C-alpha cells in the first residue's frame, strides 16, 4: 500500500451533506453503479448523507452530462470490459469537463499480473489515473467473500471453484468495500494513495468452507474442478454460459493464476480508511445470511 497526503476534511464544493437543514446533498457519481459493487457503494454513500448517482451504459452515452453537478466520482469499469484503458481515459476526460473535484478508481489486487488481461488493463488504467491531474485515490479490492454466498443459501450448501482450494486469498466483504469507497468519496482522505482492500488475514477456499460449515451448523460441500475443465464446460454450453470467447479466455487465465498463486492482498487498507479492521469471513457470512448483528 502506498500513501501520500491524508486529511479528514470533507471535499470542497457548492453542495453539502444533507443534514435536515435544507442544504442540498453532495452528489456522488458511481460509474457501473447498478451492479453489486455499485449498489454497496451507493448504500454507504447514502448512509453518510450524500446522494449517490448511479451511472450505467445508458447514462454514459453522454458522460459529461451524466457527471455534471456531481462533486466526486467512483470510476469502475464493467466486469471483464474489453477495453478498460479506453473507457478510463474517456471517463477521466469527462470528469475534467464536468468539474469533478475528486475521483476514486476501482482497480484490483495484483493489478500488474501480465497473465491476467483484465488485471493488466487495470494496471494500465491506474497509470492513466495517476497522470490525470485530478485528485485521486486508487483502491485495489481482493475477491469478495460475498461471491460464495449464493452457494451457501442452497438447501444443500456448497462452494464450487475452478482452481486449487488451498492457495491464499485476502477475501474482503463487499459491504466493507462500499463503506471504504463512500468514506473516500466524501472526504479528502488518502489523496494520491493506492490502497489494497483485503480482509484481516489470508484464507484459502478450503478454510472458507470450514468457517461456513461452523456458521451454518451443517457440512458445506467443496466442489473443485481444474481451470481447463471449467473452460471446456463453458465452451460446451455456448451462448447459454453468458460468456463470449474472450471472456471465457480471460476467466480461464484468472483461474490458472489462482490455481498457482491465489490472490494475496494486504489487510491495512480498511483500517487506514475506516479506523477498524475489515470484517472476517465468518462475520461477513453471518451478517449477510442472518442479518447485520452489529446494527
Beta strands, then each sheet from edge to edge (+ up, - down):
strand 1: 27-31
strand 2: 51-55
strand 3: 72-75
strand 4: 102-106
strand 5: 136-141
strand 6: 158-161
strand 7: 194-197
strand 8: 221-224
sheet 1: 2+ 1+ 3+ 4+ 5+ 7+
sheet 2: 6+ 8+
end
